[in-house]
């Protein structure tokens, strides 16, 4: 899958957060913040300098 597969959900969810904030749906933006954080942790854990 590679790094692009791990970063794809991050980019998608950042776009979703932007849409929610523009529509003033704060709760939706907060909920969508969890998924890119988890995907970024996976990307960091697999491809970062201290991969585990």
C-alpha positions in Angstrom: 0.0 0.0 0.0 2.8 2.4 0.8 3.0 5.9 2.1 0.4 7.2 -0.4 -2.1 4.7 0.9 -1.6 5.9 4.4 -1.7 9.6 3.6 -4.8 9.4 1.3 -7.3 9.3 4.2 -5.5 12.2 5.9 -5.9 14.4 2.8 -9.6 13.3 2.3 -10.5 14.0 6.0 -8.8 17.3 6.0 -11.0 18.3 3.1 -14.0 17.0 5.0 -13.0 19.1 8.0 -12.8 22.2 5.8 -16.3 21.6 4.4 -17.7 21.1 7.9 -16.1 24.3 9.2 -17.5 26.3 6.2 -20.9 25.0 7.0 -20.4 25.9 10.7 -20.8 22.2 11.7 -18.3 22.2 14.5 -19.2 18.8 15.9 -18.7 17.2 12.5 -15.3 18.8 12.1 -14.2 17.5 15.5 -15.4 14.0 14.8 -13.6 14.0 11.4 -10.4 15.1 13.2 -10.0 11.7 14.8 -9.6 9.7 11.5 -6.7 11.8 10.0 -4.9 11.7 13.4 -5.1 7.9 13.4 -4.1 7.6 9.8 -1.1 10.0 10.4 0.0 7.8 13.4 -0.1 4.8 11.1 1.9 6.5 8.4 4.4 7.8 11.0 4.7 4.3 12.6 5.2 2.6 9.2 7.3 5.1 7.3 8.7 7.6 9.8 12.3 7.7 11.1 11.4 5.6 14.1 9.1 3.1 12.4 7.8 0.3 14.6 
